[in-house]
Amino acid sequence: MVTDKTDVWALGVILYEMLTLKKPFEDVEDIKALKYDKKILFFIDKRLRSLFKEVFDLNPGKRLNVS
């Protein structure tokens, strides 16, 4: 189901790509394991790293709220 939480996930993907010039996930298995290169994010502010944890949560109910 597509909800505002889907948009939050998509925004996370776009932000990740803008900051790293790489896709955060290569395939579905990477997404299921939340396997993205977290090391590459160490050069950014810890608040922004925390944002990625919130937007890439597999449980939509735990993702960042847009309202």
Helices and strands as residue ranges (DSSP letters): H 4-20, H 28-32, G 39-43, H 46-55, G 60-62
